[in-house]
Amino acid sequence: MPTPAADLRLRLDLLNGRPSAVTATLTGTPSHTVRALLALHGFEPLDDTTMVMARIDREEPYYADQAAHALRAEGVTVDITPLLREEIDTEWTWANYPMPWCTRDEIREVSGDAQKIYDDIRSGRLIIHAHAHDGWTTVAVGTYRDGPSIHLHGENHLRVESLQFESPAAAIAEFERLYGNAVRPGPAPATGAEREAEQARRPPAPETQSDVHPPKDTADTAESEAKSADDHETLLNDFLASHGTWEKWRTWSDDTTHAVHESLVLRVEFIHEAEPDDTQWKIAAYESPVGERRWHATASTAVPVTIMRALLDSLDSTDAAEIAAGSKVAEATVWEATHPLFDAGWEHDTDNRFIRWQAPGDRPRGILFDAFAATSRQSDLPVWTLWGEGNADAPGWTLHFSPHTAASVLQDIAYELTAGLTSKPAAAQPRGSNVASRTEIRAQPVPRTQSSRLR
């Protein structure tokens, strides 16, 4: 490599707006060779003096450090900002990593292979013919321009090559045999990590006056959203402080906090900077610490703190394994989950697919049960939707629950939804027992037009 100019300096820093992406800023006499070496380590041009590295495996600080060592060995002066140095020196882990037996280096190797697949797709070297969802993750079939045809399994840092074929025809035929009606043409929609990486590689838009000074008529809305976010942050911190069986996990990004039960079968993810009306809470229950997910839930940013507190407390109020195991969707469990609504006088109606409960009067709260989603193995639709404010078609907030959600958890939230209209019994039936609900269901049954679909 030619000797770099004496005034050439390279500054490595975290990209503003994305915690792990790294920028490389060149000052002094430009060098095409230095740019080429940065490109070799995964950096791409952002403008005339800046390059950026944005990966889907969140390992940018590690690879930036490798690039710094290589450039210094060639005589380039490299400065690393304190923020980036802190990220380089911080050991982190994936809270829900599905291969817990892997060492940190082995995890990085798996992620590196997934990154290479992603780069090959971006560059056009790997052409994706079709994709599908196998019930758990995304799968795809593609062909290398200069190599074999393959099947891919997984997303982001977990994408791997699962099968290899001699021809595209054989690969596509086997893919269609395996996934049938779920097959869709072309590549799958970009994941969140892929969209973030793509955004990081785009030059920033010119700052406008409206970016600096928001219109006055949006000030109240922004203040309200900030207050709501602060309330949820406080709830999370209070929950972790008051529930010793839950532990905060450090992850790749400061954008999220993971709270994990000591049993490792219940996990909560909180997204700190969620956009208004987007998902802010994600809850998952697993059959074992390394087993499959049994059920999950999501909550939008505007869910009242009292409702979220009831949900979190419910997760910690009884045996974790029992909650994680969840409840089979059946007439008795639907009644167990919703009988507080009947006690509070909520109205309900049914059609061929849905049961709807609506708070009495003009109170804007309701629950929707989707029997189609409950009985369909391929559907990603929520079975339970709890909503408030606005109306059922355009709610101000929503809570979504998948099949097998523990009926006891749904019941606790139902009591909170009906607060002021009914009170929770002081001595409740032990969870896991349906004796009381099976007695009551004869007097206050779930409509027969719907119950036959739940067995």
ABEGO torsion letter per residue (X at the ends): XBBBBAABBBBBBBBBGBAABBBBBBBEBBBAAAAAAAAAAGBBBABAABBBBBBAAGAAAAAAAAAAAAAAAAGBBBBBBAAAAAAAABBBBBAABABAABBAAAAAAAAAAAAAAAAAAAAGABBBABBBBAGABBBBBBBBAABBBBBBBEBEAABBBABBBABAAAAAAAAAAAAEAABBBEBBBBBAAAAAAAAAABBBBBBBAAAABBBAAAAAAAAAAAAAAAAAAAAAAAAAAABAABBBBBBABAABBBBBBAAGABBBBBBAABBBGBBABBBBBBABAABBBABBBBBBAABBAAAAAAAAAAAAABBAAAAAAEBBBBAAAAAAAAAAAAAAGBBBBBBAABBBBBBBEABBBBBBBBAAAAABAABABBABBBBBEEBAABBABBBBBBBGBBAAAAAAAAAAAABGABBBBABBBBBGBAAAAAAAAAABBBBAAAAAAAX
